[in-house]
C-alpha cells in the first residue's frame, strides 16, 4: 500500500513547531531541550540556515560511548551534517523509503531553502495507521450499503 498523502498534510495535523539549537550550544543543553519537549532530535541552526541535526543516537554514540562530557562538548562537534531532507509536496511513502534507506528517524522539511517543519518516523506511522483506519471504515460503509442485513 502506498500512502500518497503529502508531508504538508502531516505537518498540518501535527504542527510545524521547530525546536533548534545553535552549533555552539552544549550537548547538555540540546539534550535538556529534547527532554523538555519530548522529542528525539533537534535541528542545529545558524540563524535561519540548517547546518545539522542532533539526535539521541548521536548523543549515545558520539558522547557517551567515547567518554566525552555533555556539558563540555559543543553540538557542532557531534551533530550529523549529511542530512536527508524532504519537501512539503513529498509523499508519506517517499519519506518512509528515505528513512529506511538512510536509517534516520527524523526528516527536516525544506521549502525554498527554509525549514518549515520536521517529520519523525512516529508521525508517519501514526499517519499511515489513521489512513488505513479511514480506508477500512470507508470499505465497511460501502459493503454495508451494498449488502444490507
N, C-alpha and C positions, 0 to 999 in steps of 0.2 A: 504494500500500500504506500503510495506516495502522498505526502502532505504538501500541497501546493500553496497553502496559506503563506503569506509573506511575513518577514521579520517585522515589518511596520505594524501588522495586526497583533503580533505577540507583544510588541512594545506598547501598543495602545492599551492592552489589557493589563500588563504587569507594571507599566510605568517606565519613565525614562530617566529616573534618578541615576546620576553618575557619581560614584564615590572614587576619589582620587587622592593621591599624594604627590609630592614633588620628588624629583630624583635625589635630593639631598636630605630628605626625611630619614629618620632612623627606621630600621626594620621593625623595631619595637612599636613605634607609633603607627606604622602601617598595620601590624597585626592587631593592635588595640582598636583601630578603626574597623577592621574586618570583624572583630568580635562584637563591637558595639552595634554594627549594622547587620550582623548575622549573615555575612557574605563570605565567599571562598576566595575572592581575588579583588584587588583594587587596580585601577588604571594608574599609570605613572604619567603625569602631565607636566610639561614645561610650558607654562602659561596655557594656551589653548591647543598646544601640539602634543599628540600622543607619542610618547617616547618608549613606553614599555608597559609591562603588567607584572604585578607581584601576586603570586598565588600561594596558597598553603603548601603546595607541592614545592615551590621554590624555597620557601622557608625551611621545610624539613630537610631538603636535600642540600641546600647551599649554606645553611647556617647551623642547624642542629648537628647534622652528621659530620661536619668538618670542624666543629668546635669553635665557631665564631660566636660573638656576643651580640645579641639583637639590639642592645642599647648603644653599641659602638659601631655597628655596621650600617652603612647607608643603603637605601633601597637601590640606588644606582649600581652598587657592587653586585647585586644578586638578581636583579629583575630580568625577566625574559624580554628580549628585544625583537626577535624574529616572529612577529605576531601574525596570526591568521585573522583576518577581519572579514566582515560581510557588509553588504549594503541593505538599506531598508526594503528594497524590492526583491532580495534573495528569498528563496523559499525555506520553509522549515526543513524540508527534505535535504536541501543542499547544505544547510547548517549541520544537520546530523551527520552527513557524509564527511564534511570538513572536520568536524570534531573527532570522528572515528579515525580518519586518515592521519590527522596531525596529533592525535592523542592529547587534546585540550578539552577543558570543561567550560571555558568562557570565550565568547567572541565579541570583541568590540564592534559596534555598528557605526560605520563611517558614511557620511553623506556630504559630498562636496568638501572633502578634507577636514570635516568637523565630526567629532564624536557626538552621536545623538542617542547612544544607549549601549547597553551590554546585555547579551542573552547568555544564559547558562544552560547546561545540559538539563538541569531541573526544570527550567522554564519551558524548554522544548518538549520534554517528556510530558509535562502537565498539559501542554497544548495538544499534543498528539492524543493523549487519553481523553481529553474533552472532545476532540474532533471525532474520535472513534465512538464515543458515547452518543454524540449527536447523530452520527450516521446510523447507528444501531436503532436509536429511537425513531428516526425517520423511516427506516425499513419496517419496523414493527407497526408503525402507523399505517404505512402503505399496505402491508399484508393484512392488517386488521380491517381496512376499508374494502379490500378485495374479497376477503373470506370471512364474512360475518358469522358469528356463532361460535 
